[in-house]
Amino acid sequence: MKCLALACTLTALAVTLCAAPPNVVIILADDMGWGDPHCYQAESKIPTPQLDRLAAHGMRFTDAHTPSSVCTPTRYTLLTGRYCWRTRLESGVLDGFSPPLIENDRPTLATLLGSAGYQTACIGKWHLGMQWTRRDGSPETADRDDRFRSGETIDFSQPLTAGPLTNGFQSYFGISASLDMPPYCWIENDRCTPAPDTTVETAQDTIFLNQTGGAAHSAFHLDAVLPTLKQRAIRWITEAARSDRPFFLYLPLNSPHLPVAPSAAFRGQSGLGDYADFVMETDDCVGGVLDALEAAGVEENTLVLFTSDNGGLWHAWEPQEIDDQRHYKPTPRGQYNLEHGHRSNAHLRGTKADIWEGGHRVPFLVQWPARVQGGSVSTALIELTDVMATLADATGIPLPQGAAEDSFSFLPALEQRTDLPPTQRPFAIHHSLRGLFSLRQADWKYVEERGSGGFSTPRSLNPSEGQPQGQLYHLSVDPQETQNLWAEAPDRVQAMQHLLDRARRTGLTKTP
């Protein structure tokens, strides 16, 4: 009887462990290209042993995309499961003083998991707007114009009345936006800690440095940001793991986005310049998180997701498509990496901000030892938009009515289910810096206008009568987008335009 009782106890314990909700850690790199991690591009010149470790212990997605090819829109969509072009931000990005972009009543990953008892924290770059108070006592309600603002009208002694804490995170530590935008100070929960006490001048735009002048704290140093985020994340994981409640950490890094600022410990380590050094330091940060999970004894049932908010900026390619042959010129940053034998986006056309694949196809790695086979690879078409539905599936927490309307679970892909398709996503929608749309359906990609819609030339074109008005590529045979098939497939062009128009008009992206 004792043996039987012991067996029953062990069985019950095993069931309990299997049923326990997973911890969740999302690490979001900033501007890391599809070809930067060695596990995605064998020819990568940059050592990334920790990302390679993540791929070896988890699943690597080869056809994962950001909904936008720039920062703010992707972050909105990741946290809400809703395309950002449905908001007031139809192009571009916010700055460090913009009001909140996430609506007050909008469910987020943090509110979803927090409602089920999760400990929730955000550590890193927010860039989704915060509610600042002006010196006259009124709330800052305006978005930026063309330039990033300096913060001269802001009363930094006042608490932030909206931001991460009002979007479901129980604690926050980080910076308000990109590290080239004021204010240059740390924010903890709802206050600058400490508040800016000086101003910095606009930095000369060099190949590695780009920084808008404005409010700053004198002890805030660019090259200390990434190491500080790493240490804060490790500390938070260590403390959260002591609780019997599951935890969710959202860790949006500042790297390897401009300004490229590797710390002294990594400067010169790659032999390829500061950008490669910064990628190496980003990789090391991932390793610190993985080590912390292992040391805390929670690695087995922790879902770790690593990805990037858009494609890489440090990229150049050989022009083959006819518009490229006539207009494309590599940027100095792309040319720099070419000279060092590295392409941040591997074989892909386009960079950050562009509608082409290099703008939005990104590394996407998931480790979850309890349920995801190590060393596995998925070719499923997924978006960062899909994270919310997937985590709802993985944790068993129902999505609120009307929430995450553009999100499709890829849990069957993670579990390599044979009785279900890897995802129910019927098509994907991409959006460039300048508001250019594309639609991806199966292996076909439709772009409704000519040009990159972003940083790369040609940014836009006005074709003459009788010329292709947009772009159509068959990615399974032409992943580099070299052959525009618009004129050869008018029926497909029309059908895909109809799908895109309907999604924008009705918002029913879950309708096949």
GUNUZA-163405 format. One record per residue (C-alpha): residue in one letter; x negated, y, z negated. Coordinates in Angstrom, 3 decimals, decimal comma. Example, Ala and Ser with C-alpha at 12.3 -4.5 7.8 and 13.67 -1.06 7.14 Angstrom:
BEGIN
SITE rest     east    north       up
SITE    A  -12,300   -4,500   -7,800
SITE    S  -13,670   -1,060   -7,140
***
This chain:
BEGIN
SITE rest     east    north       up
SITE    M    0,000    0,000    0,000
SITE    K   -2,867    2,360   -0,837
SITE    C   -4,379    1,771    2,604
SITE    L   -1,024    2,408    4,236
SITE    A   -0,551    5,604    2,246
SITE    L   -4,044    6,775    3,157
SITE    A   -3,417    6,035    6,828
SITE    C   -0,154    7,980    6,737
SITE    T   -1,885   10,905    5,036
SITE    L   -4,661   10,993    7,627
SITE    T   -2,131   10,771   10,455
SITE    A   -0,133   13,641    9,001
SITE    L   -3,315   15,674    8,604
SITE    A   -4,281   15,024   12,221
SITE    V   -0,825   16,095   13,419
SITE    T   -1,039   19,238   11,291
SITE    L   -4,444   20,123   12,696
SITE    C   -3,281   19,543   16,258
SITE    A   -0,178   21,650   15,655
SITE    A   -2,079   24,476   13,968
SITE    P   -1,879   27,665   16,028
SITE    P   -5,223   28,551   17,591
SITE    N   -7,301   31,532   16,689
SITE    V   -7,725   33,817   19,691
SITE    V  -10,734   35,914   20,690
SITE    I  -10,621   37,985   23,887
SITE    I  -13,920   39,537   24,990
SITE    L  -13,484   42,101   27,762
SITE    A  -16,667   43,240   29,492
SITE    D  -16,651   46,620   31,211
SITE    D  -17,587   46,614   34,930
SITE    M  -19,213   43,177   34,974
SITE    G  -19,184   41,741   38,488
SITE    W  -18,151   38,256   39,594
SITE    G  -21,760   37,519   40,486
SITE    D  -23,484   38,865   37,369
SITE    P  -23,149   35,698   35,232
SITE    H  -25,463   32,928   36,370
SITE    C  -22,633   30,393   36,033
SITE    Y  -20,825   32,161   38,893
SITE    Q  -23,760   32,899   41,164
SITE    A  -26,722   30,549   41,086
SITE    E  -28,740   33,253   42,862
SITE    S  -28,088   35,757   40,069
SITE    K  -31,351   37,285   38,931
SITE    I  -30,009   38,023   35,451
SITE    P  -30,288   35,358   32,723
SITE    T  -26,906   34,842   31,004
SITE    P  -27,384   31,775   28,778
SITE    Q  -24,434   32,542   26,500
SITE    L  -21,929   32,951   29,328
SITE    D  -23,353   29,775   30,849
SITE    R  -22,805   28,115   27,452
SITE    L  -19,200   29,313   27,448
SITE    A  -18,670   27,841   30,926
SITE    A  -20,302   24,544   29,924
SITE    H  -18,024   24,230   26,888
SITE    G  -14,868   25,499   28,562
SITE    M  -13,161   26,231   31,874
SITE    R  -14,435   28,542   34,600
SITE    F  -11,831   30,153   36,863
SITE    T  -13,076   31,012   40,357
SITE    D  -10,005   32,911   41,631
SITE    A   -9,195   35,181   38,680
SITE    H   -8,311   38,817   39,277
SITE    T   -7,692   42,049   37,473
SITE    P   -4,417   43,774   38,373
SITE    S   -6,360   46,977   38,993
SITE    S   -9,888   47,636   40,158
SITE    V  -10,443   50,199   37,393
SITE    C  -10,408   50,308   33,637
SITE    T   -7,306   51,774   31,988
SITE    P   -4,682   50,048   34,166
SITE    T   -6,241   46,622   33,625
SITE    R   -6,329   47,124   29,844
SITE    Y   -2,676   48,137   29,797
SITE    T   -1,698   45,077   31,801
SITE    L   -3,857   42,678   29,764
SITE    L   -2,210   43,750   26,505
SITE    T    1,371   43,979   27,821
SITE    G    1,724   41,488   30,685
SITE    R    3,155   44,341   32,758
SITE    Y    1,658   46,035   35,813
SITE    C    0,344   49,488   34,979
SITE    W    1,698   51,088   38,144
SITE    R    5,115   50,803   36,479
SITE    T    3,937   53,518   34,017
SITE    R    3,098   57,202   34,455
SITE    L   -0,439   56,212   35,526
SITE    E   -0,089   55,447   39,233
SITE    S   -3,771   56,008   40,039
SITE    G   -7,024   56,798   38,264
SITE    V   -7,817   56,358   34,571
SITE    L   -7,224   58,194   31,302
SITE    D   -9,896   60,137   29,455
SITE    G  -10,800   60,188   25,765
SITE    F   -8,048   62,635   24,800
SITE    S   -5,083   61,320   26,790
SITE    P   -1,876   60,520   24,914
SITE    P   -0,915   56,848   24,544
SITE    L   -0,101   54,935   27,699
SITE    I    1,524   51,929   26,014
SITE    E    5,134   52,813   25,269
SITE    N    6,237   52,897   21,609
SITE    D    8,520   49,879   21,868
SITE    R    6,406   47,875   24,334
SITE    P    5,495   44,377   23,039
SITE    T    1,764   43,670   23,172
SITE    L   -0,482   40,697   22,532
SITE    A   -1,100   42,088   19,054
SITE    T    2,579   42,555   18,188
SITE    L    3,391   39,100   19,584
SITE    L    0,730   37,308   17,547
SITE    G    1,147   39,549   14,519
SITE    S    4,853   38,682   14,377
SITE    A    3,832   35,056   13,816
SITE    G    1,505   35,869   10,932
SITE    Y   -1,774   36,365   12,789
SITE    Q   -4,484   38,651   11,475
SITE    T   -5,107   41,125   14,308
SITE    A   -8,007   43,460   15,028
SITE    C   -9,371   45,478   17,917
SITE    I  -13,084   46,276   17,910
SITE    G  -14,452   48,234   20,859
SITE    K  -13,460   50,520   23,693
SITE    W   -9,733   51,354   23,649
SITE    H   -9,189   53,623   26,704
SITE    L   -5,401   53,406   26,551
SITE    G   -4,747   56,800   25,039
SITE    M   -4,492   57,955   21,435
SITE    Q   -2,354   60,659   19,885
SITE    W   -4,682   63,508   18,978
SITE    T   -3,691   66,753   17,247
SITE    R   -4,695   70,106   18,698
SITE    R   -6,175   72,906   16,617
SITE    D   -2,842   74,738   16,712
SITE    G   -1,206   71,740   15,002
SITE    S    0,639   70,472   18,065
SITE    P    0,153   66,999   19,548
SITE    E   -2,039   66,689   22,648
SITE    T    0,509   65,613   25,248
SITE    A   -1,331   66,320   28,509
SITE    D   -3,271   63,897   30,649
SITE    R   -6,555   65,043   32,124
SITE    D   -6,889   66,926   35,386
SITE    D   -9,755   66,032   37,712
SITE    R  -12,448   66,247   35,033
SITE    F  -12,846   64,499   31,700
SITE    R  -12,124   66,925   28,853
SITE    S  -14,665   68,054   26,262
SITE    G  -12,393   68,030   23,204
SITE    E  -12,819   71,697   22,318
SITE    T   -9,080   72,053   21,579
SITE    I   -8,870   69,022   19,250
SITE    D   -8,706   69,110   15,443
SITE    F  -10,862   66,101   14,583
SITE    S  -10,022   66,332   10,872
SITE    Q   -6,490   65,136   11,576
SITE    P   -5,574   61,443   11,765
SITE    L   -4,560   59,804   15,013
SITE    T   -0,807   59,279   14,927
SITE    A   -0,744   56,653   17,681
SITE    G   -3,231   54,199   19,135
SITE    P   -4,314   50,636   18,354
SITE    L   -2,596   50,628   14,943
SITE    T    0,766   51,483   16,502
SITE    N    0,326   48,781   19,136
SITE    G    0,150   45,865   16,722
SITE    F   -3,468   45,862   15,565
SITE    Q   -3,865   45,791   11,804
SITE    S   -7,344   47,300   12,014
SITE    Y   -9,430   49,114   14,591
SITE    F  -13,047   50,157   14,997
SITE    G  -14,484   51,557   18,200
SITE    I  -14,506   54,396   20,708
SITE    S  -11,553   56,114   22,325
SITE    A  -12,564   55,605   25,970
SITE    S  -15,580   54,929   28,175
SITE    L  -18,993   55,863   26,848
SITE    D  -19,350   58,592   29,473
SITE    M  -16,317   60,451   28,066
SITE    P  -16,036   62,548   24,890
SITE    P  -15,599   62,263   21,989
SITE    Y  -18,900   60,585   21,154
SITE    C  -18,058   59,301   17,692
SITE    W  -16,773   56,203   15,948
SITE    I  -13,093   55,822   15,170
SITE    E  -12,020   53,555   12,324
SITE    N   -8,321   52,789   12,078
SITE    D   -6,772   56,255   12,570
SITE    R   -9,697   58,620   11,921
SITE    C  -13,024   59,689   13,370
SITE    T  -15,664   58,348   10,991
SITE    P  -17,343   60,763   10,769
SITE    A  -15,773   63,533   12,818
SITE    P  -17,768   65,272   15,568
SITE    D  -20,117   67,931   14,223
SITE    T  -21,780   69,058   17,450
SITE    T  -21,496   69,021   21,224
SITE    V  -23,639   67,388   23,874
SITE    E  -24,353   68,739   27,319
SITE    T  -23,268   66,985   30,482
SITE    A  -26,051   64,615   31,426
SITE    Q  -27,631   64,739   34,825
SITE    D  -26,092   61,958   36,918
SITE    T  -29,018   59,621   37,413
SITE    I  -28,855   56,032   38,564
SITE    F  -28,456   54,760   34,981
SITE    L  -27,023   57,744   33,119
SITE    N  -23,718   59,538   33,558
SITE    Q  -22,160   61,394   30,644
SITE    T  -19,640   64,229   30,423
SITE    G  -20,512   66,907   27,881
SITE    G  -18,308   67,454   24,865
SITE    A  -17,598   66,776   21,207
SITE    A  -19,995   64,392   19,467
SITE    H  -21,364   63,376   16,107
SITE    S  -25,067   63,998   15,699
SITE    A  -25,740   60,453   14,419
SITE    F  -23,881   58,733   17,274
SITE    H  -26,317   57,113   19,715
SITE    L  -25,356   55,525   23,022
SITE    D  -27,753   52,605   22,739
SITE    A  -26,417   51,687   19,283
SITE    V  -22,826   51,171   20,424
SITE    L  -23,026   47,618   21,767
SITE    P  -25,116   46,244   18,851
SITE    T  -22,704   47,878   16,403
SITE    L  -19,677   46,308   18,089
SITE    K  -21,388   42,917   17,971
SITE    Q  -22,119   43,163   14,250
SITE    R  -18,615   44,422   13,464
SITE    A  -17,080   41,531   15,399
SITE    I  -19,228   38,952   13,611
SITE    R  -18,335   40,451   10,233
SITE    W  -14,618   40,494   11,015
SITE    I  -14,591   36,882   12,271
SITE    T  -16,474   35,712    9,181
SITE    E  -13,957   37,383    6,873
SITE    A  -10,863   36,404    8,872
SITE    A  -11,912   32,750    8,996
SITE    R  -11,748   32,572    5,189
SITE    S   -7,986   33,079    5,334
SITE    D   -5,488   30,300    5,968
SITE    R   -3,816   32,564    8,551
SITE    P   -4,875   32,401   12,217
SITE    F   -6,584   35,431   13,698
SITE    F   -6,654   37,423   16,930
SITE    L   -9,670   39,549   17,809
SITE    Y   -9,617   41,780   20,879
SITE    L  -13,208   42,806   21,639
SITE    P  -13,367   45,241   24,591
SITE    L  -17,049   46,032   25,090
SITE    N  -18,556   49,241   26,461
SITE    S  -20,981   47,329   28,675
SITE    P  -22,325   47,144   31,306
SITE    H  -20,387   50,324   32,260
SITE    L  -22,216   53,629   32,673
SITE    P  -24,085   55,045   30,865
SITE    V  -26,333   52,017   31,087
SITE    A  -27,848   52,054   27,605
SITE    P  -29,492   48,814   26,481
SITE    S  -30,849   48,886   22,954
SITE    A  -34,581   48,845   22,319
SITE    A  -34,535   45,086   21,710
SITE    F  -33,369   44,449   25,291
SITE    R  -35,008   47,257   27,226
SITE    G  -37,375   45,754   29,779
SITE    Q  -36,374   42,152   29,036
SITE    S  -35,022   41,380   32,512
SITE    G  -37,799   42,949   34,551
SITE    L  -35,030   44,234   36,848
SITE    G  -34,254   47,568   35,231
SITE    D  -31,784   48,861   32,678
SITE    Y  -28,650   47,443   34,324
SITE    A  -29,875   43,849   34,132
SITE    D  -31,107   44,494   30,588
SITE    F  -27,608   45,719   29,670
SITE    V  -25,986   42,616   31,167
SITE    M  -28,393   40,493   29,118
SITE    E  -27,392   42,367   25,966
SITE    T  -23,716   41,871   26,819
SITE    D  -24,414   38,163   27,156
SITE    D  -26,130   38,192   23,760
SITE    C  -23,039   39,789   22,214
SITE    V  -20,946   36,882   23,500
SITE    G  -23,429   34,494   21,927
SITE    G  -23,102   36,279   18,597
SITE    V  -19,347   35,752   18,648
SITE    L  -19,681   32,072   19,543
SITE    D  -22,253   31,549   16,799
SITE    A  -19,995   33,267   14,254
SITE    L  -17,082   30,985   15,127
SITE    E  -19,305   27,942   14,821
SITE    A  -20,784   29,096   11,509
SITE    A  -17,289   29,701   10,122
SITE    G  -16,205   26,195   11,117
SITE    V  -13,326   27,396   13,314
SITE    E  -14,776   26,851   16,793
SITE    E  -12,693   23,736   17,566
SITE    N   -9,311   25,459   17,423
SITE    T  -10,304   28,922   18,629
SITE    L   -9,416   30,007   22,150
SITE    V  -12,199   32,272   23,409
SITE    L  -11,493   34,149   26,629
SITE    F  -14,187   36,166   28,371
SITE    T  -13,536   38,336   31,411
SITE    S  -14,123   41,813   32,876
SITE    D  -11,796   44,764   33,436
SITE    N  -12,734   45,055   37,132
SITE    G  -15,489   44,178   39,557
SITE    G  -19,062   45,362   39,375
SITE    L  -20,247   48,823   40,374
SITE    W  -23,846   47,773   41,062
SITE    H  -23,174   46,045   44,345
SITE    A  -23,848   46,376   48,066
SITE    W  -23,194   44,145   51,059
SITE    E  -24,026   43,805   54,723
SITE    P  -21,297   45,507   56,811
SITE    Q  -19,491   43,033   59,072
SITE    E  -15,872   44,203   59,310
SITE    I  -15,446   46,857   62,003
SITE    D  -14,514   49,681   59,599
SITE    D  -17,572   48,844   57,494
SITE    Q  -19,826   48,893   60,542
SITE    R  -18,638   52,392   61,379
SITE    H  -18,421   53,971   57,928
SITE    Y  -19,958   51,941   55,080
SITE    K  -23,055   53,170   53,238
SITE    P  -24,345   51,501   50,052
SITE    T  -24,348   53,659   46,935
SITE    P  -27,683   54,355   45,212
SITE    R  -26,711   51,913   42,447
SITE    G  -25,818   49,216   44,934
SITE    Q  -29,003   49,853   46,843
SITE    Y  -31,015   49,632   43,612
SITE    N  -29,697   46,157   42,848
SITE    L  -30,233   45,045   46,444
SITE    E  -33,861   46,071   46,207
SITE    H  -34,158   43,868   43,122
SITE    G  -32,509   40,929   44,897
SITE    H  -29,256   40,976   42,924
SITE    R  -25,645   41,495   44,021
SITE    S  -23,261   42,095   41,129
SITE    N  -20,273   40,817   43,094
SITE    A  -22,166   37,999   44,842
SITE    H  -20,912   37,509   48,407
SITE    L  -17,797   39,660   48,002
SITE    R  -16,989   42,888   49,805
SITE    G  -16,303   45,950   47,679
SITE    T  -17,124   47,325   44,248
SITE    K  -15,283   48,524   41,201
SITE    A  -12,394   50,829   42,227
SITE    D  -11,946   49,175   45,656
SITE    I   -8,997   47,117   46,879
SITE    W  -11,375   44,545   48,370
SITE    E  -12,255   41,374   46,459
SITE    G  -15,355   42,843   44,838
SITE    G  -13,121   45,366   43,101
SITE    H  -10,871   42,924   41,274
SITE    R  -12,124   39,311   41,451
SITE    V  -13,857   38,807   38,108
SITE    P  -15,526   36,190   35,920
SITE    F  -12,962   34,449   33,720
SITE    L  -14,056   31,842   31,166
SITE    V  -11,959   30,055   28,536
SITE    Q  -13,329   27,890   25,742
SITE    W  -10,932   25,976   23,484
SITE    P  -12,488   22,658   22,450
SITE    A   -9,233   21,327   21,010
SITE    R   -7,442   21,475   24,369
SITE    V   -9,753   22,567   27,206
SITE    Q  -12,277   20,193   28,752
SITE    G  -15,835   21,483   28,755
SITE    G  -17,477   22,121   32,109
SITE    S  -14,166   22,200   33,961
SITE    V  -13,390   24,494   36,897
SITE    S  -10,045   25,839   38,102
SITE    T   -9,344   27,329   41,520
SITE    A   -5,859   28,519   40,480
SITE    L   -4,903   32,077   41,407
SITE    I   -4,491   33,913   38,104
SITE    E   -4,543   37,491   36,847
SITE    L   -5,395   39,115   33,555
SITE    T   -1,693   39,964   33,638
SITE    D   -1,067   36,301   32,804
SITE    V   -2,830   36,232   29,449
SITE    M    0,245   37,252   27,447
SITE    A    2,512   34,508   28,809
SITE    T   -0,304   31,985   28,444
SITE    L   -0,938   32,836   24,797
SITE    A    2,783   32,704   24,088
SITE    D    2,759   29,199   25,575
SITE    A   -0,398   28,140   23,752
SITE    T    0,800   29,345   20,349
SITE    G    4,462   28,422   20,740
SITE    I    5,554   31,992   20,031
SITE    P    8,531   32,998   22,193
SITE    L    8,141   36,161   24,243
SITE    P   10,608   38,918   23,316
SITE    Q   13,427   39,455   25,789
SITE    G   12,199   41,512   28,744
SITE    A    8,557   41,464   27,647
SITE    A    5,592   40,652   29,886
SITE    E    7,725   40,722   33,026
SITE    D    4,738   40,284   35,335
SITE    S    2,997   37,543   33,338
SITE    F    2,861   33,837   34,285
SITE    S    1,409   31,159   32,021
SITE    F   -1,650   29,283   33,248
SITE    L   -1,692   26,897   30,267
SITE    P   -1,110   23,925   32,629
SITE    A   -4,339   24,889   34,409
SITE    L   -6,229   25,027   31,111
SITE    E   -4,931   21,617   30,103
SITE    Q   -5,404   20,195   33,610
SITE    R   -1,834   18,943   33,641
SITE    T   -0,980   16,668   36,552
SITE    D    2,795   16,876   36,068
SITE    L    2,952   20,665   36,466
SITE    P    1,473   23,222   38,857
SITE    P   -1,445   25,141   37,303
SITE    T    0,653   28,311   37,323
SITE    Q    4,053   29,428   38,587
SITE    R    2,644   32,704   39,942
SITE    P    4,121   33,141   43,464
SITE    F    1,889   36,060   44,447
SITE    A   -0,476   38,610   42,924
SITE    I   -0,519   42,378   43,288
SITE    H   -3,731   44,406   43,189
SITE    H   -4,098   48,175   42,849
SITE    S   -7,102   50,407   43,540
SITE    L   -8,434   53,554   41,879
SITE    R   -6,644   55,782   44,398
SITE    G   -3,365   53,871   44,231
SITE    L   -3,744   51,588   47,257
SITE    F   -1,793   48,316   46,953
SITE    S   -2,532   44,825   48,171
SITE    L   -0,605   41,585   47,839
SITE    R   -2,111   38,117   47,627
SITE    Q    0,024   35,093   48,534
SITE    A   -1,692   31,699   48,689
SITE    D   -4,844   32,287   50,769
SITE    W   -3,538   35,413   52,486
SITE    K   -4,291   38,955   51,392
SITE    Y   -2,321   41,939   52,662
SITE    V   -3,500   45,553   52,215
SITE    E   -0,971   48,140   53,311
SITE    E   -3,494   50,714   54,555
SITE    R   -7,029   50,845   55,962
SITE    G  -10,039   51,642   53,792
SITE    S  -11,220   50,704   50,308
SITE    G   -8,863   52,910   48,321
SITE    G  -11,728   53,344   45,872
SITE    F  -15,396   54,316   45,789
SITE    S  -16,720   52,590   48,905
SITE    T  -16,666   54,173   52,333
SITE    P  -14,406   54,276   54,183
SITE    R  -12,071   55,223   51,339
SITE    S   -9,152   55,783   53,698
SITE    L   -8,550   55,855   57,438
SITE    N   -5,794   57,169   59,667
SITE    P   -5,716   54,684   62,544
SITE    S   -4,580   55,809   65,946
SITE    E   -1,383   54,486   67,534
SITE    G   -1,678   50,851   68,528
SITE    Q   -4,452   50,151   66,010
SITE    P   -3,934   48,043   62,845
SITE    Q   -2,280   50,212   60,221
SITE    G   -3,452   48,010   57,365
SITE    Q   -5,515   44,917   56,603
SITE    L   -4,803   41,183   56,549
SITE    Y   -7,367   38,558   55,576
SITE    H   -7,317   34,764   55,314
SITE    L   -9,500   34,324   52,251
SITE    S   -9,940   30,556   52,425
SITE    V  -11,977   30,951   55,614
SITE    D  -13,020   34,590   55,192
SITE    P  -13,649   35,371   51,502
SITE    Q  -15,864   38,297   52,500
SITE    E  -12,957   40,014   54,294
SITE    T  -14,797   40,454   57,580
SITE    Q  -11,956   39,703   60,032
SITE    N   -8,842   41,887   59,910
SITE    L   -6,011   39,699   61,296
SITE    W   -3,301   42,371   61,118
SITE    A   -2,694   42,453   64,864
SITE    E   -2,747   38,650   65,211
SITE    A   -0,100   37,891   62,553
SITE    P    2,686   40,502   62,672
SITE    D    5,284   38,185   61,118
SITE    R    3,091   37,523   58,107
SITE    V    2,353   41,237   57,768
SITE    Q    6,071   42,002   57,735
SITE    A    6,902   39,257   55,233
SITE    M    4,168   40,276   52,808
SITE    Q    5,095   43,946   53,084
SITE    H    8,669   42,956   52,207
SITE    L    7,492   41,096   49,092
SITE    L    5,397   44,046   47,958
SITE    D    8,183   46,562   48,581
SITE    R   10,670   44,444   46,653
SITE    A    8,334   44,038   43,676
SITE    R    7,745   47,787   43,492
SITE    R   11,399   48,637   44,007
SITE    T   13,035   46,140   41,644
SITE    G   10,256   45,028   39,336
SITE    L   11,311   41,417   39,780
SITE    T    7,886   39,916   40,347
SITE    K    9,073   36,610   38,846
SITE    T   11,521   36,175   41,715
SITE    P    9,900   33,936   44,372
***
